[in-house]
Amino acid sequence: MNTPENTWRDAGRPIAERVEALMAEMSVSEKVSQLGSSWIRPAERNDDGDGNVAPMEDTFSKDRLSFEEEIVGGLGQITRAFGSAPLDPVAGRARLAEMQRAVVAANRLGIPALAHEECLTGFTTMGATCYPASIAWAASWDAELVREMAARIGADMKQVGVHLGLSPVLDVVRDYRWGRVEETLGEDPHLVSELSTAYVQGLQSSGVHATLKHFAGYAASRAGRNHAPVPMGARELEDVILPPFERAVREGGVKSVMNSYADIDGEAPAASHRMLTGILRERWGFNGTVVSDYWAVSFLETMHRIVKDQDAAGVVSIAAGMDVELPETNAFRNLAQAVADGRLDAEVLDTAVRRVLTQKAELGLLDADWDPEAAWAGETVDFDTAENRAHARRMAEESVILLKNDGVLPLRAHGSRGGGTGGQDAAPARIAVVGPSASQPRSHLGCYSFTNHVLSRFFGDDEYGIELPSILESLRADPDLAGAKIACERGVDFTDPDDAGIAAAVAAARDAEVAVVTVGDLAGLFGRGTSGEGCDVVDLALPGRQGDLVEAVLATGTPTVLVLVTGRPYSLGAFADRAAGIVQAFMPGEEGGPAVASVLTGGVNPSGKLPVQIPDHVGGQPGTYLTPPLGWYSDGVSNLDPRPLYPFGFGLSYTEFEVRDLEISAEEIAADGTVEVSATVTNTGARDGAEVVQLYVRDEVASVVRPRRALTGFAKVHLAAGESKRVTFEVHADRTSFTGLDHRRIVEPGAFGIEVGTSSEDLPLTGRFTIIGEVREVPEGRVMDTPVRVRAVSGHHAPEAPVS
């Protein structure tokens, strides 16, 4: 018998047909229930204030319903069943299944809820692998590493019944003082696009839907302050902020998008029909769900003040294109009444419900044989397998950046490593390891790691939930330092003003042949850390008294290696000329200790590159490399020199590389044509290594002010000692396009400079091509990527291989 239920539960029928059959069976109130969510939040055990997980949480908690009340008639999403409190993986799996059975039983149609979790540095739950922070993925400049990591995260989530991951973050860094720099993929839209699209594809390949955050402009808040206004023009929005989102939609096929909290020139994204419908759906063709950042719909009343009450906030937001309110139902609660009294068009409601049910159907939740325990495999759950840890280790190793080396590194002889540059003639007999991040491995983890995000609020600083070796432990265990005496003095803490320990650190440094000074960040939420959500800073000086510790050790005259384990770049201009070596590790994850130690001792040849600049002075201006000439240095114009200490894309190695033989395939191309740019990269040293070949394009004359140069393509090339490879970039004219004076996207004829090298300021190869013809208006769906081919030369006969 072909009943409506048989139709919508039949996995063999088209999803659209199933969804329409189900909607025909639903009342208005049942439809509204599919757009809400519920979050069971336990109280914190070491409450350090109001106990909120997020700002103003208590404001929206006073009238919240219990889970049992909320699920009557249906539920759209279960919020963070794993990631809200310490919970054994097996117990968490059983708990989520129990919640799902309750949801099914509480609505007459038996529709399960979507379960979502955070997953930025791994599945945010007890015992799961904690990969490097996003800023460290960007430092690897390796999209395939990111893709595999995301696939592993998705597989772990899927096996316990999680459907939706609230990652990745696509915000392009505009101000280093912002606390969430650690969650980003850096300051260049092309780099962000390449890696975030890879993450989306990896996560969704495992059957878990990804969610783009935060649409849009969130990272450009005034003064780098969280939840602050964004004074941005349309051109910056279109040319810098939106491209990563567009690529993840068009090329990544992402299934979910989350709005930004911040208003853009007075327009709140959670209420913006222009953004949530006009740009996202009508221009780019997005057909997934839009979910609110936590309490963002309620903020339309309480923070943005563009509506008079919560009910009005719900109506305005769903009409703009919002589909689901997270993390619990507040402003969407009375949408049925809004339909009844004419304040909300019933078709607007149906459109949102249709999207939610489509997503549930795609994930199998509407199938007749759906079972909350179907993905379970055995009685045990291991979220931190040896294979996961090995991948976390590789990502950490490829993300560590060598910024300076006067010969002090590696801390052992190179002989057994096959030669190289620099390094000690022999392992130093006495090493002083000082600084807070050497012995506190929580500093290796991002704000959205379970350890920092949840566990530390329950159990304090020394409970990690995973194996987490420190830099100090890893140095002491490194066979290359066998027999060395390694003294350790913390010196100072991350933020504690007590500097009494500096004297002991200085004494240890004076008694050593080499001092390794480890400084940086300890991530936390909303002021609980030096980096992370709500942990913004007034300037880019090292947190607390760590700068004083560095100064004191440098003053001893002992050769000093400065190791930074941070979530943002800090000013190093006061120290760089006196340090013998500088190593930057951007929150390298659970295997960060061994990875940093291996770079220091030479077991790993560093290949990381800066995804953000390292500022010279604490003001950090101009903020990013993507600036027009007016934002760069001009002698005599100002007493401030905005140039960085280390530029975007910079990073050294224990071998040497040469980039040569630039070839541009055509002198002239049409406004819709393509030009190929080729160069040869050679490892001229005696050790295997990897170099990131970077292509920048410079618009020499344009009708609007353009950046000095913009990253247009890159390839991380692994080379044996003495090996050469030919790298070819395919550059479409669309890659030169920009938003013109009349806000149309155009390709403008004229000369374009080509620059190829190893950072945004180390570009030995230069040339040009010219676009001829008339100004071309670029239609939607422009070419946004730069395909790259790499082939071996100089006697190596590997076939040409695409890398992106």
N, C-alpha and C positions, 0 to 999 in steps of 0.2 A: 504494500500500500504506500503510495507516494504522499506522505504527510509533510507539512512544513518542516517538522523536526528531522525527518529522514533526509530532506533536501539540505538543510544547513549543516547537518552533521556528516554528510557524505563527502569524504575527502576526494572522491573521483570527479566531482562536479567543479565547474569554474568558481573561483573564490567570489567573484562579484555576484553570481547567482546565489550562492550560499548566504552571503551577507544580506542581500535583499530579502531572502526568505526569512531569515532570523529577525530582521528589523520589522517585518510585517507582523510578527508575533509579539512585539514589545510595546508596552505602554510608554508614555512620555517619561514617567518617573523611572522606569527601568532603563530607559535610554540614558537619562541623566546619571544614573549610578555608574554607568560604564566610563564616565569621564572623571570620576573621583578616585581617591587613593586613601590608604590608611597606613599609619606608622606607629608601631608599638615601640615606645622609647623608654628604656629603663632609666632610673635615676642614676647619676654618677656616684661612685663610692667616695671619691676624694674631692667633693664639690669645692671648687675654689671661688665660688661667687654665686651667680644665679643658677648655675647648673645647665645653662642652655648649650645645646650642640651648635646652634646658629643664633645670630643676633635676633632679638625680638621674638624668639621661639615662644616664650611664655605669653606674649601678646595674642598669639593665635591659638593658644592651648586652652584658654578659659572656657570656651564653648565647644570644644572638640568632642566628638563621639568616641566611645570605646570601639575597639575592633568589632566586637559582637554586634554593636548597634550599626556601625558603618556598613557592614556587609549585607544588611537586609535589602533585598531587591537587586543585589549585584554589586560588583566592585571593579573598577578599571585596573588599578595597580596596587600591589603589595610593596610597600617601601622598606627596603633594606632589612629583610628578615635575618640576614647573616651579618651585615656590617654595622650593627648598632650597639652590640655588646659582645664581650668575649664568650664564644660559644664553640664547643667542640664541633668539628666538621660533620661527624655522624649525627650528633644531636641537632645541628643546624639543618641538615637535610631532612630529618624527621619532622622538625618543627615547621619548616616551610610546607611540607606535604600535608601536615595536619591543618595548617591555615588554609591551604587550597581546598581541602575537603570541606572545611567550614564554609568557605565562600560558595562552593557549588551547592551545598545543602541549603544555604540561606536565600537563594534566588530560584524561582520556579522553573527557569529555563536551564539551570545547571551550568552557567557560564563561568569558567575559571577566571582568575585575575592574572595579569602579567606581573611577574616579579622582577624588580629592577635592583641593581647594585652599582656602586662605584667600582671602577676598574682601571684607574689611570696608571697606577704603578703595579698593577696586578689585581686580581680579585681581592677586594677589600674585606677580608674575613680572616678569622683566626687560623694561623698556620699556613697561609697561602704564600707562594713565592712573591717576594717583593722585588720587582725589577727596578732599574734606575728610573729616576724622575724624568718627565718629558723633556726637560731642558737637556738632559744627558742623552736621550735618544737623538736629539738634534745635533749634539756634539759629535755623534758617531757619523753623521752624514751618510747613513746607510739605510735605505728604505726597506731592503729585504730583511734586515735584522728586526726592524719594527714590525713588519708583516708577520714574521714567524712568532714574535713575542705575543702579538695580539691574538693569533690563532691559538696559542697555548692558553692564554687567559680565557678565551671563549670556550675552549674545550673543558676547562676546569669548572666554569660557571654552568655550562649546559648539563654536566653530569649530575648536578644537584638541583636542577629545576629552575635556574635563573634564565630569564628570557631577554632582558634588556640591560645593556651596560651604559652608564652615564659617562662616556668618554668617546672620542678624545677632545682635548681643548685646542681650538683653532685660533685663539686670540693672538694677533701679531703684537709683539712687545713694542710699546711706544715710550715707556718710562721705566727705567730699571728700579725705581723706588717702590713700584707696585709689589705687594707681597706675593702675588700669584705668578710671578715670572717663572718660578720653578715648574709650574704646570704647563707652560707654553713650549712651543717648538722654536722659539727664537724670534728674531726681529725682521726676518725677510719673508715676504708672502710666498715666494717660490719654494723655499726650503720647507716652510710650514705646510704648503700644499702637497708636496711630494710625500712627506712622512705621514701626515695625517690621513691622506687617502690610502696609503699602505696599511695604516692601522685599521681603518674602517673595513677594508677588504679582508684583512686577516681575521678580525673579530667575527665578521659576518660569515666567513667561510666555515666557521665552527658552529653556526646555527644560532648565534646570539646577535641581536640587533644593536648597532652602535648608535650613539647620540652625540651630535655635534654641539659643542659648547664654546662660547656663549654668543648667540646670534643677536646682535653683533655690536662691536665697538667697546666691549667691556674693559679691555686692557688699556684704552686710551683715556682713562679718567683723569680729570684735572689733578695735577700734583701727585699722581700715582696713588691716590687714596681709594680704598675699596668702596664700591657702591657710590662713587661720586659722579657728578655730571660729566658729560663728554662734549666739549666744545669743538666739534668736528664738522668740516664742510663736506659737501657731497662728493668732491673729487677724491679726498683722502679715503672716504668710506668705500667708494667704488674701486679705486686703484690699489689700495693697500689692505683694507680690512676684509672685504668681501671675497676676493679671489680664492682663498683656501676653502671657504664654505661652498662656493660654486663648484669647485673641482670635486669636492667630496660628494656633492649631490650628483653631478653629471657623470663623473667617472667612477666614483666609489659606490654609487647606488645606495647611499646611506638611508636607513629606515626611520630615523628619528632625529629631531633637532630641538635644542633647548634654548630659550630666549635669554637675553642679557638683562641683568638688573639695571644697568646704568641708562640714563636717558641720553639721547643724541640730539643736541640742540633743542632740548625740550620735548622730544618725542620718545615716549617710553616703549621699548620694543614689545612688551607684553600686551600693549594696546594698539600696536601699529599694524593696520591693515596693509599699509604700503610695504612693510617688511615681511610680515608673516604670510601674506597672500600675494601681493603684487610682485615682490622680488623673488621670494622663495618658491612659490607655486606657479605663478603665471609666467614669469620670465625663465626660471630654471627648470620647471617641470617636476619639482619635488612632489611625491605622492604619498609620503609617509605621515607620521604623526608629529605634531609639535607639542612638546611637554613644557610645563613651566618650570623655571628654576624655583627652588623651594621658597614658597610663600610670595613669589613674584607677582601673582595676580592680586593678592591682598595688599601688596605694596602700592598698587595703583591708588588705593585710598590713603594708606598710612604714611607713605613716603613721597610718592609723586603728587598726590593730592589733585588728581585729575577727575576723580569721581567722589560722590558724597558718602558712599557706604560700600560694604562688601558685595551686596547683591548687584549693585551697579558695576562694580569692578568685574564680576563674573560675566555680565552681559557684554560689556565693552570688549573684554578679552576674547571670548569665544567668537564674537562677531568679527574680530580682527583676524582670526585664524588659529587661535589656541585650541588644542584638542583635549588635553589632560591637565588637571591641576595636581601638582605635587607640592609637598610630600603627603598631604592629607586634604580632605575636602573642606573648604571654607567658603570661598567666594562662589563656587559652582553649586553649592548645596541647594539653592532655591531657583535653579534654572527652569524647573518644570512650572513653577508659578509665573516666572517671567514669560514663558510661552503662553500660559493661560490668560494673562492679562495684556498680552500684545506687545510687551517690551522686547521680546526676542522672537524672531521669525522661526517657525518650526523647521524650516528647511536648513537654517544655519545649524540648529541642533543636530538634525539628521546627518548633515555633512560631517560633523565631528565624530559622531557615533559610528558612521560608516567607516571612517579611517581607523578608528580603534578596533572595530570588529574585523576589519581587513587584516590588521596587524596580528590579531589573535589567530585568525585563520591561517595566515602565513606561517605562524609558529606552531601550528598543530593543536591549539587549545580548543578549537571547535570540532575536532574530529570525534567520531563516535567512540573510538578506543582510547581517547586521551586518558592518561593515568599519571598522577603527580609523581609516581615512583618509577615510571617507565625507563628513565635514563640511568637509574641506579645500577652500579656495577659492583656487586659484592658487598660485604659487611663493613669494609674499611673505606676511608676516603683519604687520599694523599694529594694535597694541593701543592706540595713542595717536593716534587720528584727530583731525582738526580738529573734527569734530562732538563727540567725547568731550571734548576740551579746552574747547570752548565751553560744554558742560553743566557741566563742573567749574568754569569761571569763574562761571557764573550761580549755582551753589550757593554758591561762596565769597562772592560779592557779597551774596547774601541772608542769609548767616549772620553777617556782621560786625555787631557791636553797638556803638552809640554810647552810652556811659554818662554822659558829662558833656561839656558844651560851653559855655564862658563867652564864646563869640563868636570864638574863635581859628580854628575850623573852619567851612567848608572853607578850605584854605590858598590861596584865590584869590578874586577877585571873583565874586559870584553872577550878575552881570548877564547874561552870555551863557548862563547855565543857566536863565533864565526866572524869576529871583527866588528868594526863600527867606528863611531866618532865619539870623542870625549870619554868620560868615565875614569874612575880611579884605577891606578896601576894594580891595586889589590884592595880587597874589601877592608874598609876602615876598621881598626881594632876597637875604637870607642865611638859610639854614636849616641847623641842625646836626642831623644824624641820628646818634644814638649808641645803643649797646647791641648785644648779641650777635645778636639775631634779625633785625636789619636786613640783615646781610650773610651770614647762614647760612641759606639756604632750607630746609635739612633740618628746621629747626624748624617748618616749615609742615606737616610730614607726621606721621602717627600712627605708633605703634609697629608696627602690622601693615602698614605700607607696605613694599614690597619694598626700597626704599632704606634704611630704618632697620632693618628686620627681618633682612635678609640682606646686602645689598650693603656696608653700612658695616662689617660684620664681616670682609669679605674685603679691601676696598680703602680703608678709612678714611673720613674725614669729607667729602672733596671729590669723590667719585665718586657721581653721582646716578642714572645710567641713563636719565633722562628730562630734557627741557628743564625747568628749574626756576628761573625768574627770581626774584631776591630783592626785598625791599621797597625797598632802596636803588637797585638798578638800575631798578626800576619808577618810583620817584619822579623819578629823573634823566631817564627817557624820557618822562615825562608832559608833554604839550604845555602844560598849564595852569601848569607851573612853568618854562617856557622862559625862559632868561635868568637864572634864580635861581642863586645860588652855593650848592651843597649840599656841606657839609663832613661827613665821616664819621669818627668815632672809635668803635672797639668798646668801649673803657672796661674791660670785664671780660668773662670768658667765662661760660658757664652755671654751671659748678661750680668752676672753678679758683680757689683762694683769692687768687691774685695780683691786687692792686688797683692796680698801678703805672700802668695805663692810665687811671685815673679823672682824673688831673690834665689830661691832654690832652683828655678829653671835656669837662671843665669849661671849659677854655680855648675850645674850639669853641662851647660853649653861650653863653659870655659875649660872643662875637663875633657871635652870630646874633640875628635878630629873633624867631625861633621855634626852640625845640628839640623834636625828636621823639625820645623815648626809647623804644626797643623792647626789651622784656625778655620772659622767659618760659621755655619748656621746650624741651629737645631730647630727643625720645623714644628709648627703647631698651629692651632686654630685660634683666630681672633685674639691675638695678643699673648697667647700661651707660648709663642716661639719667636724666633727672629726672622723666619721666612714662612710663607704659607698664607692661606686665606685670612685676610684681616690683619696681617703682620706687615704693614707698610712702614717705610722708614723716611726720615726727613732728609737724609743724605746717604752717600755711599761709602762712608767710613766703616771699617770693620766693627761688628757689634761689640758692645760692652768695652772691656779693657784689653781686648785682643790686640789692638794696634799698639798699646803700650808694651805688651809682651813681645811683639815682633821687634819693636825698636830696641828693647833691652837686650835681646839675643843678638841682634845685628851689631850692637855696640861692643860685644865681646871680641869681635874680630874673627871668631870661628866661622869657617865657611858654612853658610846657611842655605838650606833648601826650604823654601816657603811652599807649603802644601795647603791649598784652599779647597775645602769641602763645603760647597755653598749652593744655594738655590737661586742666587742672582749674582751678577758681577759686582765686585767691590773695587773701589779705587786703590790702585797699587803704586801710584806715582811716588809716594813718599818712601817706598821700600825697594823698588825694582832695581835701581842702579847699585844697591849694596848687597842684594841677594845673589848667591852663586847659582841658584836654580829656582825656578818657579813652576809648580805643577798645579793645574786647575782640574778639579773633579767636581762635576755638577751632580751632587746627590746620587752616587753610583749604585745604590741598592744593596741588597743583602750580601752580595759578593764583592762589594766595594772595597772592603779591607784588603783582601787578597789581591784585587786588581790594582789598587794604588801601590801596594807593596811591590808587586811584580814590575810595575813601571819604574819605581825607584831603584830597584836592584837590577833591572835590565832583562828580567825574564820575559817581559812584554815590551815590544818596540811601540811607543805611543803613536797613535794615528788620529786622535781626536782633533777637531777644528772648532773654533769659537762660533757658536750660533748667535752670540751677542758680543758686543765690544767690551773690552776691559778699560774702564775710564782711567784717565791720568789723575784728575783731581776729584774731590769728593762731590762736587756739583754734578759731575757725570754728563754734562752737556756735550753734544746735542741730543743724546739719548740713543740714537741709532745711526747706522751708516747711511740709511736711506734718506738722505737730506739733499736739498738743492745747494748750489754754490753759496748762496747767501747764508746757509747754516754751517758752512765750513770755515776754515781759517782764511782770513784776509788781513794781511799785515797792516796794522795801524787803525783798522776799523773799530776794534774793541780791545780792551786790556785782557779779555778772556780768550784763551785758545781752546776751542771745542774738540780738537782732535784727540782720539783715544790713545791710550798707552799701547794697546794691542788691538788691531783692527778685526772686524768681522771676517770670519773665515780663516783666521790665523792659527797655526799650530806647527810645532817643530817635531823632529824625529831623531832617532839615534843613527839614522843614515842620512844621505843627502840625495836630493832630487833635482833634476833639470827639466824645464819645460821649454821646448824649442820647435822650430819648423812650423810656424803658423801658415795655414793655407785657407783662404776664403774662396769658395767655389765660384762666385760670381761678383763682379763689380757692381752690377745693377740687378734689381729684381722688381717685379710688379708689386703693387700694393696688396696683392693676395698671394704673392709668391713665397718661395722658400730658398734659403741660402744655407750651405753647409760650412761649418767652421771646424777645422781639424788642427791638432797639435800633437806632438810626440812628447811623452813623459818618460824619463829614464831614471832608474835608481843608480846613481853614480857612486854610491857608497859600497861598503863591504858587508852589509847586513840586509836581509829581507825586510820589507816595510810596505807601507801604503801611503799614497798621496791622494789628496782630493784636488782634482783639476777643476778649476772654476772659470766659467765664462760669464763676463759682464758685458752689457750693452749700454752705450751712452748715446743719448739723443743730442746731437750737436747743436741743432737749432729747432725750437718748437714754438708753437703758438701759446702754450702755457708753460709755466715754470716746471721743469722736470728734475728728477734726482741727478746727482753727479754721475751715477752709474747704478745699475740694478742687476742683481744676480739673475741670469737667464737660463743657465744650465750648469750641472756639475756631475762628476763621476768620481767615486772612490775607487782607485785603481791599486790593486795589490801587485807588487813587483818583487821578484827575486833580485838579489844583488846583481847589478850589471844588466838587468833586463829593461827593455823598452816596450812601450805599447803606444799605439796610435789611437787617439780619442777623437771622435767625430760627433759634433752637435748639429742637429737639424733644426734650424731656427726659422719658423714661419713668420711672415710679416705681422701677423696678429700679435706676436710677442712684443712688438714695439708700440702697440696701441695704448691709448690713454683716453681719459674723459676730457673732451674739449671744452671750449669756452661756453658752448651752448648745452653742455652736459650730455652730448651724444658721444659714444665711443667711436674713435676714429683711428685710422692709420694715416699718418701724414707723410707725404713725400719729403725727401731730404737725406742728408748724410747721417750715418750711424756709426759710431766708433765701436770696434770690437776689441775687447781686452781679455786676455787669457793668462791665468797664473794660479797662485796658491793662496791668495787672500784678497780682500777688497782693495788692499793697498800694495800688494806684491804682484804686479801684473807686467811681466817682462815682454809679453807678446801683444802688439797692438796693430790694428788695421782698420779698415772701414769698408762698408758697402753703402750703396745709395738706393733708396726706394724712389722709383720714378712714377710718373703719371699724376692723376688727380687724387685729392683727398678721398679716402674710402670710408664710408660709414660701416662699422663692423656689426654684423647681425648677432643675435643671441646664438650661443653655442660656439663661440670663437675657439681657436686653438689656444690651449693654456699650458700645454706641456712642451718640453724640449727633449725629444728622443735622443738617446746617446748610444753610440756603438763603440766598442773597444776591441781592437785586434792586436795580437802580438807582432812585434817586428824584431829586427836584430837577431835573426836565427831562431826565434821562437815562432812556431808555425801553427799556433792555435787559431781556429777559425774566428772570424769577426763575430762578436756576441753583443746583443743589445743589453743595456743595463737599466734602462727605464723606458 
